[in-house]
Amino acid sequence: MGPSTDHASDKLDRNVIVTGLVVVAGMIMVVLDTTIVNVALDSLSTDLSASLSTTQWVVTGYLLAVAIVIPISGWAMDRFGQKPIWITAVSLFALGSALCAASWSIESLILFRVVQGLGGGMLLPGGQAIITKAAGPQRLGRAMAILGVPMLLGPVFGPVLGGLLVEYTSWHWIFIVNVPVGILAVSLAVWKLPHGDALPERRRLDLLGLILLSGSLVCLLYGLSRASSHGGFTHWTVLGWLLAGIVGLALYTWHSLRWGSESIIDVRLLTDRLFASGSVAVFLVALGMFGGMLLLPLYYQTARGEGALVAGLLLAPQGLGAITAIVIGGRLTDRIGAGYVVPVGVVLALLGTLPFTHVGVDTSYVWLSVALFVRGMGLGAVMMPTMAAAYMNLPKDSVTRAAPTLSAIQQVGASLGSAVVVTVLTQHFARQLADREIASAGSGTDQISSLPPDAVRVVGPLLADSFGYAFWVTFALTAVIIVPALFLPRHRARDRDADAAPTVAGI
């Protein structure tokens, strides 16, 4: 095949771009909603006359619903097709949002958040599967870059939008805004999304595997959420849930090895070297980088006393850096391989995180904004190339089972990373207070967020020092990503071009 034909087949055609934008339209409301709700928890607690611990179930209930539905999403796409499942998921999320806006009590809100979670849990694996099949392995880096836009910008702009809605409207609007976006996303999906045919053979549902895997994820994520709220892993309720989750995963692995491709998610996918190294990288990326995303707004809002709106604006440079790296990194991933792109991204993320290990109560916002831009470039150059690499060698009919696997791994990694950094932060701060014989109240993030403004002015340097300590942990967790990055694919551009035609033709 001539060079011009290779070059043409290598470009993202209009159908792939349109498919990616349709998927982004559905995912953006889910990613934004998560951070918006976190900003609004205090308002929800006050307006619905509920304790903060009860209101926290608005977040926990959603998270557990996501854990329940992720494993079944792959089977559902194989059974009914990607397009119907995507439309169902978006519709369910939009319906849940409308019901949340109409909630009359904290109990009804928690119930309707579960409905939201059942839809939201299918969207990430669904989006990955749709884009992977549409693009093919030779264009996967750039196609995944489209998916990375809401994933990386949501945590940045969510607090801004949440701050505006909470400050100038009622809490109902944090859910109402999802409804028109959901209607638009469903309309676009009906109009433009390729069907993604169901498999010709009707695989029966692996009910036992579904119960084992969903139950294990629920136990793990609930245990990690309790670790965050308690500020540690030593409480018996935390350890009990985590142990139950680990035992459940071990039982599911044994079950899947026996059932093979008939199991709800085939663990033998991990025998593919690229998928295994990509999965480890995705886990470590979520572990190190999502924990840092939690620390950043918390630092600005507590140690520096900024509101949610200002804190969100201060995080904007990270989003700008991510967008810059996504555009460049996606193209480079397809040209030379994630094995070259991701290590550079890790170095950038480390350079951008390093200034935060020395933060104080008066550290220059300009300096921190520059650091955040560099850190954002690192995030953009690491997150999506690792996902693209994981899918690169998989057969087309395995994509729908691989997507829930990566989604579950990412969810557990993000929850574990958040729990680890919250534990490090709060325990270091408690020791600082104890050494100076200052009484502290609460546990977990409540211990910090409940500090009155006068107390923050007094203990601010201690709090900033604790944030610096926690960022060192984030720095170390980010550095570990370099290990699986060494096993990601590398190739010269001309070698890739030589292989492009037969690979793309087989898609």
C-alpha positions as CSV (number, residue, x, y, z in Angstrom):
1,M,0.0,0.0,0.0
2,G,1.3,3.4,-0.9
3,P,2.3,6.1,1.6
4,S,-0.6,8.3,0.8
5,T,-3.1,5.5,1.6
6,D,-1.4,4.7,4.9
7,H,-1.5,8.4,5.8
8,A,-5.2,8.6,5.0
9,S,-6.1,5.5,7.0
10,D,-4.2,6.9,9.9
11,K,-6.2,10.1,10.3
12,L,-9.2,10.4,12.6
13,D,-12.1,10.4,10.2
14,R,-15.3,12.4,10.7
15,N,-17.2,9.5,12.0
16,V,-14.7,8.8,14.8
17,I,-14.6,12.4,15.8
18,V,-18.4,12.7,15.9
19,T,-18.7,9.4,17.9
20,G,-16.2,10.8,20.4
21,L,-18.0,14.1,20.8
22,V,-21.3,12.2,21.3
23,V,-19.7,10.1,24.1
24,V,-18.2,13.3,25.6
25,A,-21.7,14.9,25.7
26,G,-22.9,12.0,27.9
27,M,-19.9,11.8,30.1
28,I,-19.4,15.4,30.8
29,M,-22.5,15.6,33.0
30,V,-21.4,12.6,35.0
31,V,-17.9,13.8,35.7
32,L,-19.1,17.4,36.5
33,D,-21.9,16.1,38.7
34,T,-19.5,14.2,41.0
35,T,-17.5,17.3,42.0
36,I,-20.5,19.6,42.0
37,V,-22.3,17.4,44.6
38,N,-19.1,17.3,46.8
39,V,-19.2,21.1,46.9
40,A,-22.9,21.2,47.8
41,L,-22.8,18.7,50.7
42,D,-22.9,21.4,53.4
43,S,-25.9,23.1,51.8
44,L,-27.7,19.8,51.4
45,S,-27.1,19.0,55.1
46,T,-28.5,22.3,56.2
47,D,-31.5,22.5,53.8
48,L,-32.6,18.9,54.4
49,S,-32.0,19.0,58.2
50,A,-29.7,16.0,58.1
51,S,-26.4,15.4,59.8
52,L,-23.2,15.6,57.7
53,S,-22.6,11.9,58.2
54,T,-26.0,11.1,56.8
55,T,-25.6,13.5,53.9
56,Q,-22.4,11.8,53.0
57,W,-24.5,8.9,51.8
58,V,-25.5,11.1,48.9
59,V,-21.9,10.4,47.7
60,T,-21.5,6.9,49.1
61,G,-24.8,5.6,47.7
62,Y,-23.9,6.8,44.2
63,L,-20.4,5.2,44.5
64,L,-21.9,1.9,45.5
65,A,-24.4,1.9,42.7
66,V,-21.5,2.5,40.3
67,A,-19.7,-0.5,41.8
68,I,-22.8,-2.7,41.3
69,V,-23.4,-1.9,37.7
70,I,-19.8,-1.7,36.2
71,P,-19.4,-5.5,36.0
72,I,-22.6,-6.1,34.1
73,S,-22.1,-3.3,31.5
74,G,-19.8,-5.5,29.3
75,W,-22.3,-8.4,29.2
76,A,-25.1,-5.9,28.5
77,M,-23.2,-4.4,25.5
78,D,-22.5,-7.8,24.1
79,R,-26.1,-8.9,24.6
80,F,-28.0,-5.8,23.4
81,G,-25.4,-3.7,21.5
82,Q,-23.4,-0.6,22.6
83,K,-25.8,2.1,21.3
84,P,-28.9,0.9,23.2
85,I,-27.0,0.4,26.5
86,W,-25.4,3.9,26.1
87,I,-28.8,5.5,25.5
88,T,-30.2,3.6,28.5
89,A,-27.3,4.7,30.7
90,V,-27.6,8.4,29.8
91,S,-31.4,8.3,30.2
92,L,-31.1,6.7,33.6
93,F,-28.6,9.3,34.8
94,A,-30.8,12.2,33.5
95,L,-33.9,10.6,35.1
96,G,-32.0,10.2,38.4
97,S,-31.0,13.8,38.2
98,A,-34.5,15.0,37.7
99,L,-35.7,12.9,40.6
100,C,-32.8,14.2,42.8
101,A,-33.9,17.8,42.0
102,A,-37.4,16.9,43.2
103,S,-36.3,15.2,46.4
104,W,-38.2,16.1,49.5
105,S,-36.0,14.5,52.2
106,I,-32.4,13.3,52.6
107,E,-33.7,9.7,52.3
108,S,-35.3,10.3,49.0
109,L,-32.3,12.1,47.7
110,I,-30.0,9.2,48.6
111,L,-32.4,6.8,46.8
112,F,-32.5,8.8,43.7
113,R,-28.7,9.2,43.7
114,V,-28.5,5.4,43.5
115,V,-30.6,5.6,40.4
116,Q,-28.1,8.2,39.0
117,G,-25.3,5.8,39.9
118,L,-26.8,2.9,38.0
119,G,-26.7,5.0,34.9
120,G,-23.3,6.7,35.6
121,G,-21.6,3.4,36.3
122,M,-22.3,2.2,32.7
123,L,-21.1,5.4,31.0
124,L,-17.4,5.2,31.5
125,P,-16.9,1.5,30.3
126,G,-19.5,2.2,27.6
127,G,-17.7,5.3,26.3
128,Q,-14.3,3.5,26.3
129,A,-15.8,0.5,24.4
130,I,-17.5,2.7,21.8
131,I,-14.5,4.9,21.1
132,T,-12.1,1.9,21.0
133,K,-14.1,0.0,18.4
134,A,-14.7,3.1,16.3
135,A,-11.1,4.2,16.1
136,G,-9.0,1.0,15.9
137,P,-5.6,0.5,17.5
138,Q,-3.6,2.8,15.2
139,R,-5.7,5.8,16.1
140,L,-6.6,5.0,19.6
141,G,-4.3,7.6,21.3
142,R,-6.0,10.5,19.6
143,A,-9.5,9.0,20.0
144,M,-8.9,8.4,23.7
145,A,-7.7,12.0,24.0
146,I,-11.3,13.0,23.2
147,L,-12.5,10.9,26.1
148,G,-9.9,12.5,28.4
149,V,-11.4,16.0,28.0
150,P,-14.3,15.5,30.5
151,M,-12.3,13.2,32.8
152,L,-9.6,15.7,33.3
153,L,-11.6,19.0,33.1
154,G,-14.5,17.8,35.3
155,P,-12.5,17.9,38.6
156,V,-11.3,21.4,37.6
157,F,-14.5,23.1,36.5
158,G,-16.9,21.1,38.7
159,P,-16.1,23.1,41.8
160,V,-16.5,26.4,39.9
161,L,-19.9,25.5,38.6
162,G,-20.9,24.0,41.9
163,G,-19.7,27.1,43.8
164,L,-21.8,29.3,41.5
165,L,-24.9,27.2,41.8
166,V,-24.7,26.8,45.5
167,E,-23.9,30.5,46.1
168,Y,-26.5,32.1,43.7
169,T,-29.3,29.4,43.4
170,S,-30.6,26.5,45.5
171,W,-29.1,23.0,45.7
172,H,-31.8,21.7,43.4
173,W,-30.0,23.3,40.5
174,I,-26.9,21.1,40.9
175,F,-29.1,18.3,39.6
176,I,-31.4,20.3,37.2
177,V,-28.4,21.3,35.1
178,N,-27.9,17.6,34.1
179,V,-31.4,17.2,32.6
180,P,-31.0,19.3,29.4
181,V,-27.5,18.0,28.9
182,G,-28.9,14.4,29.2
183,I,-31.6,15.2,26.7
184,L,-29.1,16.6,24.3
185,A,-26.7,13.6,24.8
186,V,-29.6,11.1,24.2
187,S,-30.7,13.0,21.1
188,L,-27.1,13.0,19.7
189,A,-26.7,9.3,20.4
190,V,-29.9,8.4,18.7
191,W,-28.9,10.5,15.7
192,K,-25.2,9.9,15.3
193,L,-23.9,6.9,17.4
194,P,-23.1,3.7,15.5
195,H,-25.1,0.8,16.8
196,G,-22.2,-1.5,17.7
197,D,-23.9,-4.8,17.0
198,A,-24.5,-7.3,19.7
199,L,-22.6,-10.6,19.5
200,P,-24.3,-13.2,17.3
201,E,-24.2,-15.8,20.1
202,R,-26.3,-14.9,23.1
203,R,-24.0,-15.3,26.1
204,R,-26.0,-16.2,29.2
205,L,-25.6,-14.0,32.2
206,D,-23.0,-15.2,34.7
207,L,-25.1,-14.5,37.8
208,L,-22.8,-16.0,40.4
209,G,-19.8,-14.1,38.9
210,L,-21.9,-10.9,38.9
211,I,-22.8,-11.3,42.5
212,L,-19.2,-12.1,43.5
213,L,-17.6,-9.3,41.5
214,S,-20.2,-6.5,42.2
215,G,-20.3,-7.5,45.9
216,S,-16.5,-7.4,46.1
217,L,-16.4,-3.9,44.5
218,V,-19.1,-2.7,46.9
219,C,-17.2,-3.9,49.9
220,L,-13.9,-2.4,48.7
221,L,-15.4,1.0,47.8
222,Y,-17.5,1.2,50.9
223,G,-14.4,0.3,53.1
224,L,-12.3,2.9,51.3
225,S,-15.0,5.6,51.8
226,R,-15.1,4.8,55.5
227,A,-11.3,5.0,55.6
228,S,-11.6,8.5,54.2
229,S,-14.3,9.6,56.7
230,H,-12.5,8.0,59.6
231,G,-9.1,9.2,58.6
232,G,-7.4,5.8,58.7
233,F,-7.5,2.1,57.9
234,T,-7.1,0.7,61.4
235,H,-10.8,0.9,62.5
236,W,-12.3,-2.6,62.5
237,T,-15.2,-1.6,60.3
238,V,-12.8,-0.3,57.6
239,L,-10.6,-3.4,57.8
240,G,-13.7,-5.7,57.8
241,W,-15.1,-4.3,54.6
242,L,-11.7,-4.2,52.8
243,L,-11.0,-7.8,53.8
244,A,-14.4,-8.9,52.6
245,G,-13.7,-7.2,49.3
246,I,-10.3,-8.8,48.8
247,V,-11.6,-12.3,49.7
248,G,-14.5,-11.7,47.2
249,L,-12.1,-10.8,44.4
250,A,-10.0,-13.9,45.1
251,L,-13.2,-16.0,44.9
252,Y,-14.2,-14.3,41.7
253,T,-10.8,-14.9,40.1
254,W,-11.1,-18.6,40.9
255,H,-14.6,-18.6,39.4
256,S,-13.5,-16.7,36.3
257,L,-10.6,-19.0,35.6
258,R,-13.0,-22.0,35.7
259,W,-15.7,-20.3,33.5
260,G,-13.3,-18.6,31.1
261,S,-15.1,-16.4,28.5
262,E,-18.5,-17.3,30.0
263,S,-17.7,-15.3,33.2
264,I,-19.0,-11.8,33.6
265,I,-15.4,-10.4,33.1
266,D,-12.8,-12.8,31.9
267,V,-9.7,-12.4,34.1
268,R,-7.6,-14.2,31.4
269,L,-7.6,-10.9,29.6
270,L,-4.8,-10.0,32.0
271,T,-2.5,-12.6,30.4
272,D,-2.1,-10.1,27.5
273,R,1.1,-8.2,28.4
274,L,0.0,-4.9,27.1
275,F,-3.5,-5.1,28.8
276,A,-1.9,-6.2,32.1
277,S,0.7,-3.4,32.1
278,G,-1.9,-0.9,31.0
279,S,-4.2,-2.0,33.8
280,V,-1.5,-1.6,36.4
281,A,-0.6,1.8,35.0
282,V,-4.3,2.9,35.0
283,F,-4.6,1.7,38.7
284,L,-1.4,3.6,39.7
285,V,-2.5,6.7,37.7
286,A,-5.8,6.8,39.6
287,L,-4.1,6.0,42.9
288,G,-1.5,8.8,42.6
289,M,-3.2,11.5,40.6
290,F,-6.8,11.4,41.8
291,G,-5.6,11.6,45.3
292,G,-3.8,14.8,44.4
293,M,-6.9,16.2,42.8
294,L,-8.7,15.8,46.1
295,L,-5.9,17.6,48.0
296,L,-5.7,20.6,45.7
297,P,-9.2,22.2,46.3
298,L,-9.0,21.2,50.0
299,Y,-5.7,23.1,50.4
300,Y,-7.1,26.2,48.8
301,Q,-10.4,26.1,50.7
302,T,-9.0,25.3,54.2
303,A,-5.4,26.4,54.5
304,R,-5.9,29.4,52.3
305,G,-9.5,30.2,53.2
306,E,-10.8,30.5,49.7
307,G,-14.4,29.7,48.6
308,A,-15.4,27.0,46.3
309,L,-15.6,29.4,43.3
310,V,-12.2,30.9,43.8
311,A,-10.7,27.5,44.5
312,G,-12.1,26.2,41.3
313,L,-10.7,29.1,39.3
314,L,-7.3,28.6,40.9
315,L,-7.4,25.0,39.6
316,A,-8.0,26.1,36.0
317,P,-4.3,26.1,35.0
318,Q,-4.3,22.3,35.6
319,G,-7.1,21.9,33.1
320,L,-5.4,24.1,30.6
321,G,-2.2,22.0,30.9
322,A,-4.2,18.8,30.6
323,I,-5.8,20.0,27.3
324,T,-2.4,21.0,25.9
325,A,-0.9,17.6,26.6
326,I,-4.0,15.6,25.5
327,V,-3.8,17.1,22.0
328,I,-0.1,16.5,21.7
329,G,0.1,13.3,23.7
330,G,-2.7,11.5,21.7
331,R,-1.0,12.1,18.4
332,L,2.5,11.1,19.8
333,T,1.0,7.9,21.3
334,D,-0.2,6.8,17.9
335,R,3.1,7.7,16.2
336,I,5.7,6.4,18.7
337,G,3.8,4.5,21.4
338,A,2.7,5.2,25.0
339,G,6.0,3.8,26.2
340,Y,7.7,7.0,25.2
341,V,4.9,9.4,26.1
342,V,3.9,8.2,29.5
343,P,7.4,8.4,31.2
344,V,7.7,12.1,30.0
345,G,4.2,12.7,31.5
346,V,5.3,11.2,34.8
347,V,8.3,13.5,34.9
348,L,6.0,16.5,34.2
349,A,3.5,15.4,36.8
350,L,6.3,15.1,39.4
351,L,7.7,18.5,38.5
352,G,4.3,20.0,38.9
353,T,3.6,18.3,42.2
354,L,7.0,19.1,43.8
355,P,6.1,22.8,44.6
356,F,3.1,21.6,46.6
357,T,5.3,19.6,48.9
358,H,6.5,22.9,50.3
359,V,3.3,24.9,50.4
360,G,2.6,27.4,53.2
361,V,-0.1,29.8,54.1
362,D,1.3,32.5,51.8
363,T,2.8,30.6,48.9
364,S,2.4,32.6,45.7
365,Y,-0.7,31.8,43.7
366,V,1.2,32.6,40.5
367,W,3.9,30.1,41.3
368,L,1.3,27.4,42.2
369,S,-0.6,28.2,39.0
370,V,2.6,27.6,36.9
371,A,3.1,24.3,38.8
372,L,-0.5,23.3,38.2
373,F,-0.1,23.9,34.5
374,V,2.9,21.6,34.4
375,R,1.1,19.0,36.6
376,G,-1.9,19.2,34.2
377,M,0.4,18.5,31.3
378,G,1.6,15.4,33.1
379,L,-1.9,14.2,33.8
380,G,-2.9,14.6,30.2
381,A,0.3,12.8,29.0
382,V,-0.2,9.9,31.3
383,M,-3.9,9.1,31.8
384,M,-5.2,8.6,28.3
385,P,-2.1,7.0,26.7
386,T,-2.1,4.3,29.4
387,M,-5.8,3.5,28.5
388,A,-5.0,3.5,24.8
389,A,-2.1,1.1,25.3
390,A,-4.2,-1.3,27.4
391,Y,-6.7,-1.8,24.5
392,M,-4.1,-1.9,21.7
393,N,-3.6,-5.7,21.3
394,L,-7.1,-6.9,22.3
395,P,-9.4,-8.5,19.7
396,K,-12.4,-6.5,18.8
397,D,-14.9,-8.8,20.5
398,S,-12.9,-8.5,23.8
399,V,-13.2,-4.7,24.1
400,T,-16.6,-4.7,25.8
401,R,-15.3,-7.0,28.5
402,A,-12.0,-5.1,28.9
403,A,-13.7,-1.7,29.4
404,P,-15.5,-2.7,32.7
405,T,-12.3,-4.2,33.9
406,L,-10.4,-0.9,33.4
407,S,-13.3,1.1,34.8
408,A,-13.4,-1.0,38.0
409,I,-9.6,-0.8,38.4
410,Q,-9.7,3.0,37.9
411,Q,-12.6,3.4,40.4
412,V,-10.8,1.3,43.1
413,G,-7.5,3.1,42.5
414,A,-9.1,6.5,42.8
415,S,-10.9,5.6,46.0
416,L,-7.8,4.1,47.5
417,G,-5.7,7.1,46.5
418,S,-8.2,9.5,48.1
419,A,-8.4,7.4,51.3
420,V,-4.6,7.2,51.5
421,V,-4.0,11.0,51.1
422,V,-6.8,11.9,53.5
423,T,-5.4,9.5,56.1
424,V,-1.9,10.9,55.7
425,L,-3.1,14.5,55.8
426,T,-5.4,14.1,58.8
427,Q,-3.2,12.0,60.9
428,H,-0.2,14.3,60.3
429,F,-2.3,17.3,61.2
430,A,-3.6,15.5,64.4
431,R,-0.1,14.8,65.5
432,Q,0.9,18.4,64.9
433,L,-2.0,19.6,67.1
434,A,-1.3,16.9,69.8
435,D,2.4,17.9,70.0
436,R,1.3,21.5,70.8
437,E,-1.6,20.3,73.1
438,I,-4.3,21.8,70.9
439,A,-7.6,19.9,70.9
440,S,-9.1,18.7,67.6
441,A,-12.6,17.6,66.7
442,G,-13.9,15.2,64.2
443,S,-12.1,12.7,62.0
444,G,-11.1,12.4,58.4
445,T,-11.7,15.5,56.3
446,D,-14.3,16.7,58.8
447,Q,-11.4,17.4,61.2
448,I,-10.1,20.0,58.8
449,S,-13.3,21.3,57.1
450,S,-14.9,21.9,60.5
451,L,-12.2,24.2,61.7
452,P,-13.6,27.7,62.3
453,P,-11.9,30.6,60.4
454,D,-10.3,32.0,63.6
455,A,-8.8,28.6,64.3
456,V,-7.5,28.3,60.7
457,R,-5.6,31.6,61.2
458,V,-3.9,30.2,64.3
459,V,-3.1,26.7,63.1
460,G,-2.8,27.6,59.4
461,P,1.0,27.0,59.2
462,L,0.5,23.5,60.8
463,L,-2.3,22.7,58.3
464,A,-0.2,23.9,55.4
465,D,2.7,21.7,56.6
466,S,0.4,18.7,56.7
467,F,-0.7,19.4,53.2
468,G,2.9,19.5,52.1
469,Y,3.5,16.1,53.8
470,A,0.5,14.6,52.0
471,F,1.7,15.9,48.7
472,W,5.0,14.1,49.3
473,V,3.0,10.9,49.4
474,T,1.2,11.9,46.2
475,F,4.6,12.6,44.7
476,A,5.8,9.1,45.6
477,L,2.7,7.4,44.3
478,T,3.0,9.3,41.0
479,A,6.7,8.2,40.7
480,V,5.7,4.5,40.9
481,I,3.8,4.9,37.6
482,I,7.2,4.8,35.8
483,V,7.5,1.0,36.5
484,P,4.5,-0.2,34.4
485,A,5.3,2.6,31.9
486,L,8.5,0.8,31.0
487,F,6.4,-2.1,29.7
488,L,4.1,0.0,27.5
489,P,4.6,-0.2,23.7
490,R,7.2,1.7,21.9
491,H,7.7,1.9,18.1
492,R,9.3,4.2,15.5
493,A,6.8,6.1,13.4
494,R,7.9,4.3,10.2
495,D,7.5,0.9,11.8
496,R,3.9,1.8,12.8
497,D,3.1,3.1,9.4
498,A,4.3,-0.1,7.8
499,D,1.8,-2.1,10.0
500,A,-1.0,0.4,9.9
501,A,-2.8,-0.8,6.7
502,P,-3.4,-4.5,7.6
503,T,-4.2,-3.6,11.3
504,V,-6.8,-1.0,10.4
505,A,-8.3,-3.2,7.7
506,G,-8.9,-5.8,10.3
507,I,-10.9,-3.6,12.5
